């Protein structure tokens, strides 16, 4: 059984501070995501909010081993068929777009990471079941993240909601440990895996839980930019995420408060 790092009360306070900055940034960006606004403008707003809060963007300049180039923004902005890792650019939002907004921030050396998917302009009724299912899957995963549970319990809770609503997962992607680094071990799957049973949660652990559901099939491909992941069939997707602390009183969402 593998164990995750335990955060001290002081370290959890720093992660709460990072989480508040992320929540504030997502709140501001959601309000600004209107038809005609460029994705690059949303990213500029995010960088301003993060830096004025005394924090640093987690994503800007980030380059994991698989990436061909450093990431070019403070936000992953993924419209419609783009599932995750969409890069800020000059594309203008259009009425009816479905936009996933993923944000990370560093406060005193500790990370917060959260994502939300929103409608641009009027709410297309066809997208409502996808959004609801993805939010419910996130909620189920968080509820399962209690001391003594395993990551298999978290994955099973997420997967049960996705299956009940008839939506597919983004394969090979999921949540992660988080702390001094944005992406830490272990991988937090959205579907049951044998390895997930090896990781038991304890009070003081911190993880990012992030279901990503497709309205069509589970197939995906990576665009030529080396970052943007899109559905293979062009159908829409949704992505919701929170950074969560495991406590003796139950899971605490560190990226929920904007005050």
C-alpha positions in Angstrom: 0.0 0.0 0.0 1.5 3.3 -1.1 1.2 6.4 1.1 0.7 10.0 0.1 2.5 12.9 1.7 0.8 14.4 4.8 0.5 18.2 4.9 1.0 20.1 8.2 -1.7 22.6 9.3 0.6 25.4 8.2 1.0 23.8 4.8 -2.7 23.3 4.4 -3.2 27.0 5.2 -0.9 27.9 2.4 -2.8 25.6 0.0 -6.1 27.2 1.2 -4.6 30.6 0.2 -3.6 29.2 -3.2 -7.1 27.7 -3.6 -8.7 31.0 -2.9 -6.7 32.7 -5.6 -7.7 30.0 -8.1 -11.4 30.4 -7.1 -11.3 34.2 -7.4 -9.6 33.9 -10.8 -12.1 31.4 -12.1 -15.0 33.6 -10.8 -13.6 36.6 -12.7 -12.9 34.7 -15.9 -16.4 33.1 -16.0 -18.0 36.6 -15.7 -15.8 37.8 -18.6 -16.4 34.8 -20.9 -18.9 36.4 -23.3 -19.4 36.3 -27.0 -16.7 38.3 -28.9 -14.1 38.0 -26.2 -10.8 36.5 -27.3 -9.3 33.5 -25.3 -6.1 35.5 -25.0 -8.0 38.3 -23.2 -9.4 35.9 -20.7 -5.9 34.7 -20.0 -4.6 38.2 -19.5 -7.4 38.8 -17.0 -6.4 35.7 -15.2 -2.8 36.7 -15.0 -3.8 40.0 -13.6 -6.1 38.6 -10.9 -3.5 36.0 -9.8 -0.6 38.5 -9.6 -2.7 41.1 -7.8 -3.4 38.5 -5.2 0.3 38.0 -4.6 0.4 34.6 -6.3 2.0 33.2 -9.4 0.3 31.3 -12.3 1.1 27.6 -12.1 0.6 26.9 -15.8 2.5 29.7 -17.4 5.8 28.4 -18.8 5.0 24.8 -17.5 6.6 22.1 -19.6 6.1 18.5 -18.6 8.3 15.8 -20.3 5.7 15.1 -23.0 5.1 18.7 -24.1 6.9 20.1 -27.1 6.9 23.6 -25.8 6.3 25.5 -22.5 2.6 26.3 -21.9 1.8 29.9 -23.1 -0.8 31.0 -20.5 -2.2 31.0 -17.0 -5.3 29.2 -18.1 -6.1 26.1 -20.1 -9.0 27.3 -22.3 -10.8 24.5 -24.0 -13.8 25.2 -26.2 -16.3 22.6 -27.3 -14.5 19.5 -28.6 -11.3 20.5 -26.9 -11.3 18.5 -23.7 -8.3 19.8 -21.8 -5.0 21.7 -22.3 -6.4 24.2 -24.8 -4.0 27.1 -25.3 -5.0 30.8 -25.1 -5.0 32.3 -28.5 -6.9 34.9 -30.6 -10.0 32.8 -31.1 -13.1 34.8 -30.2 -15.9 33.2 -28.1 -19.1 32.6 -29.9 -22.7 32.4 -28.7 -23.4 28.8 -27.6 -19.7 27.8 -27.0 -19.0 25.4 -24.2 -15.8 26.5 -22.6 -13.7 24.6 -20.0 -11.5 26.9 -17.9 -8.6 25.3 -15.9 -6.6 27.4 -13.6 -3.6 26.9 -11.3 -1.9 29.3 -8.9 1.1 29.2 -6.5 0.9 30.9 -3.1 4.0 30.7 -0.8 5.3 27.8 -2.8 2.0 25.8 -2.7 -0.3 25.0 -5.5 -4.1 25.2 -6.1 -5.7 23.7 -9.2 -9.4 23.9 -10.3 -11.5 23.8 -13.4 -15.0 24.6 -14.5 -17.0 24.3 -17.8 -19.4 27.1 -18.7 -21.8 28.1 -21.4 -21.0 31.3 -23.4 -24.2 33.3 -23.9 -27.5 31.4 -23.9 -27.4 28.0 -22.3 -27.9 25.3 -25.0 -30.2 22.7 -23.5 -28.4 19.9 -25.3 -25.3 20.5 -23.1 -27.1 20.5 -19.8 -27.0 16.7 -19.2 -23.2 16.6 -19.9 -22.5 19.5 -17.5 -24.7 18.0 -14.8 -23.1 14.6 -15.1 -19.6 15.9 -14.9 -20.3 18.1 -11.9 -22.1 15.2 -10.2 -19.1 12.9 -11.0 -16.8 15.4 -9.3 -19.0 15.7 -6.3 -19.2 11.9 -6.0 -15.4 11.6 -6.2 -14.9 14.3 -3.6 -17.4 12.6 -1.3 -15.5 9.3 -1.5 -12.2 11.0 -0.6 -12.2 10.2 3.2 -9.6 8.7 5.5 -9.3 5.0 4.9 -10.7 5.1 1.4 -8.5 4.2 -1.6 -8.2 6.0 -4.9 -10.1 3.0 -6.3 -13.1 4.1 -4.2 -12.7 7.7 -5.6 -12.5 6.3 -9.2 -15.4 4.0 -8.7 -17.6 6.8 -7.5 -16.7 9.0 -10.4 -17.2 6.2 -12.9 -20.5 5.2 -11.5 -22.0 8.6 -12.2 -20.5 8.8 -15.7 -22.0 5.3 -16.6 -25.4 6.2 -15.1 -25.6 9.2 -17.3 -24.2 7.5 -20.4 -21.1 9.6 -20.9 -17.6 8.5 -21.8 -14.3 9.3 -20.0 -11.2 10.9 -21.5 -9.0 7.8 -21.3 -5.5 7.9 -19.7 -6.2 11.2 -18.0 -7.4 12.1 -14.5 -6.4 13.9 -11.3 -3.2 13.9 -9.4 -1.5 14.6 -6.1 -0.8 18.3 -5.5 1.3 20.3 -3.1 4.7 21.9 -3.7 4.4 20.8 -7.3 1.2 21.1 -9.4 1.4 17.5 -10.5 2.6 15.0 -8.0 2.2 11.3 -7.6 -0.1 9.5 -7.5 -2.3 9.5 -10.6 -6.0 9.9 -9.5 -8.0 7.9 -12.1 -11.6 8.6 -13.1 -12.1 4.9 -13.9 -11.3 1.9 -11.7 -7.7 0.6 -12.1 -5.8 -2.1 -10.2 -3.1 0.4 -9.2 -5.7 2.7 -7.6 -6.4 0.2 -4.8 -2.8 0.6 -3.7 -3.2 4.2 -2.6 -5.1 4.6 0.7 -6.1 8.1 1.8 -5.2 9.6 5.2 -6.0 12.9 6.9 -3.5 15.4 5.6 -3.3 14.2 2.0 -4.1 16.6 -0.8 -5.3 15.6 -4.3 -6.8 17.1 -7.4 -9.9 15.3 -8.6 -11.0 16.1 -12.2 -13.5 14.1 -14.2 -13.5 14.9 -18.0 -16.5 13.5 -19.8 -17.3 13.2 -23.5 -20.8 13.6 -25.1 -19.7 11.1 -27.7 -17.2 8.2 -27.7 -14.1 8.1 -25.6 -11.7 8.5 -28.5 -9.3 11.5 -28.5 -6.4 12.9 -30.4 -3.8 15.6 -29.7 -3.7 18.7 -31.9 -0.6 19.8 -33.8 0.3 22.3 -31.0 1.2 19.3 -28.9 -1.1 20.4 -26.0 -4.7 20.6 -27.0 -6.6 17.3 -26.6 -9.8 17.0 -28.7 -12.5 14.4 -29.0 -12.0 12.1 -32.0 -15.6 12.5 -33.1 -15.8 16.2 -32.6 -18.5 16.0 -29.9 -18.4 18.3 -26.9 -16.8 17.6 -23.5 -16.9 19.0 -20.0 -14.2 19.2 -17.3 -14.6 20.1 -13.6 -11.9 19.9 -11.0 -11.2 20.8 -7.3 -8.2 20.6 -5.1 -9.2 18.6 -2.0 -7.7 18.0 1.4 -8.5 14.8 3.2 -9.4 15.5 6.8 -10.8 13.6 9.8 -14.0 15.6 9.3 -14.4 14.7 5.7 -13.0 16.1 2.4 -12.3 19.8 2.3 -12.5 21.6 -1.0 -9.5 24.0 -1.1 -10.5 25.7 -4.3 -14.2 26.6 -3.6 -14.0 29.8 -1.6 -13.8 33.2 -3.5 -13.9 35.4 -0.3 
